[in-house]
Amino acid sequence: QPRPAPGPLVAAVPAADLGARVPGRVAAAVAAALGIVAAVMLVAGHQPWDGPEVVALTGSHGLHAGDVVAVVPLVAGAWLAAWCLRRDVAA
């Protein structure tokens, strides 16, 4: 006998689990990691705003004037991580 075609998949979540939160330490670690990864990607890439080389590290690598932009995701990640930790302590 042929099996009926499967219907749409529907997930049921108990009402008690809807308010479940991610632990503050986990959220803080993710926020910090994302900030670090974004900063590394900004420094390691070749963006049009790089500007002149300020510090030569090797013959083909160095820090450019535009690498200062990488501070933005670092600060944002650190701020968000601190906020997550403070929020977890308050809860």
N, C-alpha and C positions, 0 to 999 in steps of 0.2 A: 504494500500500500504506500503511495507517495506521501512524503511529509509536506505539511503546509509551509508556505513561504514564511520566513520569519518576519515579524512585525518590527516597528521601530523600537529601538532600545530606549528604555526610560529608566532612569535611576531614581530611586526613592531615598530621600535622606531624612532620618529621624529629626524631629523638631529640636531635640536637645543638641544635635550636632551642628545646627545652623549657626550658632553663635561661637563655635569653637575657634580659638585664636591660635596663631602660630606663636610658639614661645619667643620671648623677646631676644634671647641669645641667638636663636636661629635667624630671626629676622635681621638682627644687627650684623651677624656674620655675612649674610647674603648682601645686605646693603653695602658693607665695607668692601666685599669682594667685587661687586659690580662697579663701585667707584674706582678701585684699583685697576680692574681690567679696562675700563674706559680710558683711564689716564695712560696706561701702557699703550693702548691702541692709538691714542692721539700722538704720543711721542714716537712710537715705532713707525707710524705711517708717513706717507709723503703728501702732506696737505699743501694746498696753494698758498696758505698764509704762513708757511714755515719761516720765511725770512732768512736773513744771513746766519751763518754758523757763528755762535758765540764762543763755545768751548769745543775744541776738537778732542774726541776721545780716542779715535784711531784714524788711520788714513782715510777711511771711507765713512766714518760715523762721528757724530757729534751732537751737541745740544744747540738748537736753533732758537732764535728770538721768539718764534711762534709757539714753542713748547710750553710757554707759560700758561697757555690755554688749558693744559692738562691739570692745572691746579683746581679748576672748577669742578670736575667730577670727583676729585679726591676730597675736596671740602664738602661737597654735597653728600658723598657716601659716608664720610665721618659724621656729619651732622645727623643724617638719617639713622645711622647706627646708634649714636648717642640718644636720639629721641626714642628709638625702639627699646633701648635698655632702661631709660627713665620711665617709659610707659609700662614696662613689665614690672618694675619695682613698685610702681603706684598701684598696680592691679592686685 
